[in-house]
Amino acid sequence: DFVAISSAIASASLYAKGSGSIYLLDIEASGRDVEVKWRQPNDRFCAATDLPPATAEFLPASDAWDQCDIRSILDGTDEVTNYAAFSLLRSTYDADSNGRVTKEEFTTALSGMRCCGGSCPHASWCERESFEVGFADPGLYGLSVNAFARRLLEANKTMWFPKCKSNLQLSHGVSALSPVLSVSTMHSEHGSLVLTLRQGGGMSQRTTLDSASTWLSTRNQTWSPSGGRPSGMRIDQADATHLHEKYANTHACADDCTENVYLSIDVVGGAGYPTARFVYASNVAYLLLDLAHIRFLTLNMLTPPIHRERVRFTDNDCELDALQGDEGARVR
């Protein structure tokens, strides 16, 4: 991992290998616009400033493809500009170099860039993603490379384009100082990206609640690819709904459960929090003794069904003080 805390940076270009992450925390940027070109294929990226929206705002690029625009190559008007990007796309998804991309080639290549499906982080299955780019009925021999590239652009899947970065700006409008703080590359394929900016806005106090559950301090202004209202650290709603519907009525009960279970819950790591595992058992005996011992001592009569689930957490607050004090986020 790369970590910088309370630093003054004029410009930077950062690439984290493998599952490494990049944390730029409490970066001094008072009065300056900030430009970040970032890449994280699973969208594990968040940025925050202590300025209120009336002073400055985060602005994603109006054109998602301005960093890897191959449209002129596809329409034949310019076959030179960004040809290297097109060649990389072709070599990534057309494994047998026959000029066509099959569904199998697509899912294999995409799984190398991001984790898809319900078995993450242990396994990736990109079947659903293949339908988003036209593999529902692509024919026996798949799609031509050009047709596949057009569908990738039409679906606006920037992060599925190998090494393609997205552009994010923090803009003050006309009142910003110069020069712009530029992070020309902030890139991690399998880790997380976190950028928090100290700009003299005074919005960096940690949020607390009074007895009436009213916020006593303001939140930071934050941005993440998922968008939405800042909600802090919480389990993904779809995963929470799945766990409740599957286990609440039969396995999670105050007295006697109608069904026993030994449930292993894996947390997919993200920006500011690590990969983790939690265990739930409907009977405390399953936690006191190893399941293999229980199976042996009871002749396999008291062994509970073993289930495994994967859940995701999201933190679209990027709270400045919370991240600064999060030792877990800075483990190298």
N, C-alpha and C positions, 0 to 999 in steps of 0.2 A: 504494500500500500504506500501511497504518497500522501503525506499530511503536512499542511502549512497552517499555522495558527497565528493570528494577529500580525500578519506580515503586510508590507507595502510592496505591491507588485506592479510594475509598469506593463509588462507583457509576459506571457508564458505559453509554452507548448508542452502538454503533458500527455503521456501515453502509459497506461498501466497494463502490463502483460498478464495474460491468463485471467485468473479471478481477482487480480489486484484492483483496488479501489483508489479513488482520488478524493481527498477531502481538503478543500480550501475554506478554512473557517475564520471568521472575523477578519476578512481581508479589508484593509483600509482603502476606501475609494470615495472619500468625501467630495461631493460636488461633481463627480465625474460620471460620464456615461460609461457603460460596460458592454462589451461585445464578447460573446462566448460561442465558439463553434464546438459543439459537443456530439458525442456518439456513445450510446449505450443501447444495444439492440432490444433489451427487455424494458426500456424506458425507466430504469432505476436512476433517475436524475431529479434533483430538486435544487432550486435557487431561492435565496431570500435576501431582502434588504430591510434595513430599519427605517426606510423612508415611507411615508404614507402615499397612497395612490394619487393624491392631489399634487404631489411633488414630482414623482417619477413613476414609471410603469414598465413592466416587462412586456416586450413585444416580440413574439416569434416572427420569423421571416414570413413575409407575405407569400413568397414562393418557396414551398418546401424543398424544391429541387435546385435552388440556386448554387449549391455546392457540388452538384454532380448532374448537371443538365445534359442529357443525351438526346433531347427531342430533335435537335437539328440533324443528328446522325440518323435517327429513325425516319425523318421525313425527307432526307437526302439533300438538304440545303447546305449542310456543312459537315463533311465527313472527317474533319481533322480535330476540331475543338472537342475536348473531353473524350477522344477516342480511347484513351487509356482506361477511363472509367467503364466504357462500354465493353472493352476487352476483358476487364476484371469481372464484370457481371456475367459475360458469356462463359469464361473459364470456371466460374464458381458454380453455375447452375447447369451447364452443358458438360457433364463429366466425361462423356464419350466423344465429345467434339464432332458430333454429326450434324450440328446446326439446329437441333431441336431440344426442347426441354420437356422431359416426361414428368409425370407426377412423382415418381419415385426419386428422380434426380432433384426435384424441387424440395421435397420433404427432407431428404438427406442433407442437402446443402443448408437449408434453413435451420435444421436442428444443430448444425455446427455453429450457428451464430446466436441462436436464442433457444430457450427452453419452452416447449409448447406442451399443452395438454395437462391432464390431471395427475400425472406421475412425477411432475417436477418436484424437487430438483434431481430425482434419481433417474429419470428417463424422460425423453422428449418424444412426442408424437404429434406431428404437425398436419394431421389430416384436415382439421377444420380450416386451418390457414390456407391449405391448397385450394379450397373452394372459393376463397376470397379473390384469388387471382385467375380464376377461370378453368380450374381442373375438374369441374363437375362432369364435363363431357368433352375432353380435349381431343378425342380420337385415339386410335391405337398408338400412334407415334408421338403424341404430345403436341406441344405448341412450337412453332418456329421461335428462334431466339428473339427476333424482332417483335413478334406478336406477344411473347411473354413479357418483354421489356415494356411494351405499351400498356399491358394490363397492370404491371407493377406500378407504373406512373399513374394510371387512372385510379388505382386503389389508394394512391398516396402513401405507399409503404416505404418511406425513406429509409427506415432502419433495416429493411430487408435487402437494401441495396448495399453490397459489401463495401465497407469503409466510407460510406457516404455520411457526412456530418450534417447536423441541423444548426441553424443560426438563431441565437437568442440575444436580444438587446435589452438593456436597462436604459431607458431614455428619459432625460430631464426636459425634453423639448428644446427651447432656445437658450436656457440658462446654464447649461453645463460648462464646466471647465474643460480645458484641453491639456494634455492629450487624452484620448479614450483609453481606458484600461482594457487591453485586448488579451483574451485567452484564445489564441488561434487554434489550439487543439486541446480538448479535454475528452479523452477517449479511453473507455474501458469496455472490452467485449463481454466480460462475464462478472464484473464487479459492480460497484456503485459510484455515482458521482454526486458530490455535495458542494455547493458554493454558497457561502453566506457573506454578506457585505456590510461593513460598518461605514455608514455614510452620514452620521450625525443627525439621524432622524429621530432618535429617542424612542423608537418603537420596539426595542430589543428586550424589554423586561419579560421575565418568565410569566406566563399566564397563570393566574390563581383564581379560585372561586370563593365567594363569601358564603355565609350560611343560607342565603337565598338563591344560591347557584347562579350568581351574576358575575360576569367577568370583571375583575378588579383592575386589569391592565390590558393594554391593546396587544393584538397579535402582530407578528411581522407580516409584511407583504411577501407572499411566496408565489412561486411558479413551479409547476411540474407538468410533464407531458400529458398526464391523465386529466389535468385541469380540475375544475370543481371547487367547491367551498372548502377552505382549510378546515381540516377535521382532526388534526393531530394523529397520534399513533393509534391505529385501531385495525381490527381484523377486517379483511375484505368482506363486503356485505354478502356476496354470493357464497363464499366459503362458510360464513357464519350461518346463513340460511340452510345450507346443505347439512352442517353438523346438527343443527336443531331439528330439522325434519327427520334425519336418520336415527338420532340417538336420544332425543329428549324424552320421548314418551315411554320408551322401552328399556333404556339403559341408564339413564340419569334420574335417580329417584331417591327420596329421603329415606324410605324404609326398604321394602323388598322390591327388587327389580324383576320384571317379567322375563328378562333375558340378561345373561351375563356377557361381559365383553372385556377384553384387554385391548385398549385403544392407544396406538402410538400416533402422535400428531407431530408432523414435521413442518417447521416454519421455514419458508423460503427467505433467505437473507436479502436485505435491501439497504437502501441509503440510511445509515445511522443505526442499523440493528443487524445482529449476526444471524446466521443460520442456527436454528435451535430445534430441540425435540422435547415434547411434553408427553407424559404418559397418564392416561386415565384408566382406572379399573373400577368396575361396578361392585367389587368386593375387595375390602382391604387386604384380605389374605393373599390376593394375587400380587400385592406389592411387597409383602413380607417374605415370601418364598419365591425362589426362581421357578418359572413356569415348568421347566424341565423336571425339577424335583417334585412339584405338585403332580405332574403327570405320572411319574414313577411311583410315588407313594400311594396314589389313589387308583392305580391301575387304569389311568386315563379317564376316570369317571368325573373328575372335577376340573378338567382343563377347559378354560373359557375359549370361545372363538377369538382369534387374534385378528384385529383389523388395523389398517394403517391409512391415515388420511394426510393430505397435504393442504396447508392453509397459507395464505399470503397476508402480510400486514402492509399497510400503506401509511406514510407520514408526509402529507402534503403541507405541513406547517414549516418544516426546515427551521425550527425555532432556534434562534442564535445561541442563547445561553444554554439551552438544553443540549445542543449538539457540542458546544464547547466543553461542557462538563461530562460528556458521555465517553468514558474511558473505553467502553466496548467498541465504540466507533473508530477508535484510534489504535486498535491492536494491529501491530505490523506482522 
